[in-house]
Structures are given as C-alpha cells and as structure tokens.
Amino acid sequence: MKHLRVVVLLLLLVILTSAQTGGTQSGCGIKPLKPLIPLGCKDLVAQCKCDAKGQNCKWEWICVPR
C-alpha cells in the first residue's frame, strides 16, 4: 500500500511539472499533422509563433534544409 502512494505521488508530480513546462506551446493548441515535405527540405519542424502580446498564435512549419 505504501508503494502505491509513492507511485501516485510521483505521477502527480510528473503531470504537474509537464503542465507547467508545456505552457509556452499552449497558445497554439494541438500540433497539426505534418504536411508533405517539399523538395529541398530534409524535414519540417513545427514552431508555435505568437504576436508580441503572446496572442494570435499559429503553427508554422520550418524547413530543415538538406
């Protein structure tokens, strides 16, 4: 029973810390599906972009060149 309490406390700690660190991405919401990779790009990386006030956020796909 004591081990169960320790596991529950650790899970709560992980959930709380992940919620705090993910706050910078919360303005964009859930990351959309990755589009097809254009020619000349090795990969696409999603980046959350917001205005100077931290509002009007949107996802932008950044090309990783070959």
NORPEJO-V125598 format. One record per residue. RES is the residue in one small letter. PSI is psi in radians with two decimals (999 if undefined). NEAR is the number of other C-alpha atoms within 8 Angstrom. Layout:
res=RES psi=PSI near=NEAR
res=RES psi=PSI near=NEAR
//
This chain:
res=m psi=-0.64 near=4
res=k psi=-0.62 near=5
res=h psi=-0.62 near=6
res=l psi=-0.72 near=7
res=r psi=-0.72 near=8
res=v psi=-0.74 near=8
res=v psi=-0.77 near=8
res=v psi=-0.75 near=8
res=l psi=-0.71 near=8
res=l psi=-0.71 near=8
res=l psi=-0.74 near=8
res=l psi=-0.71 near=8
res=l psi=-0.76 near=8
res=v psi=-0.74 near=8
res=i psi=-0.77 near=8
res=l psi=-0.73 near=8
res=t psi=-0.61 near=8
res=s psi=-0.57 near=8
res=a psi=-0.61 near=8
res=q psi=-0.72 near=7
res=t psi=-0.44 near=7
res=g psi=0.04 near=8
res=g psi=-0.48 near=8
res=t psi=-0.44 near=6
res=q psi=-0.08 near=8
res=s psi=-0.40 near=8
res=g psi=-0.46 near=13
res=c psi=-0.29 near=11
res=g psi=-2.66 near=6
res=i psi=2.39 near=5
res=k psi=2.29 near=7
res=p psi=2.95 near=5
res=l psi=2.51 near=4
res=k psi=2.29 near=6
res=p psi=3.03 near=4
res=l psi=2.49 near=4
res=i psi=2.16 near=8
res=p psi=2.78 near=5
res=l psi=2.47 near=4
res=g psi=-0.16 near=6
res=c psi=2.38 near=11
res=k psi=-0.60 near=9
res=d psi=2.95 near=8
res=l psi=2.39 near=11
res=v psi=2.25 near=8
res=a psi=2.39 near=10
res=q psi=2.30 near=8
res=c psi=2.12 near=11
res=k psi=2.27 near=9
res=c psi=2.84 near=11
res=d psi=-3.11 near=8
res=a psi=-0.44 near=5
res=k psi=0.01 near=5
res=g psi=0.37 near=8
res=q psi=3.11 near=8
res=n psi=0.91 near=7
res=c psi=2.61 near=11
res=k psi=2.76 near=9
res=w psi=2.36 near=11
res=e psi=2.42 near=8
res=w psi=2.14 near=8
res=i psi=2.29 near=8
res=c psi=2.28 near=9
res=v psi=1.90 near=9
res=p psi=2.71 near=7
res=r psi=999 near=5
//
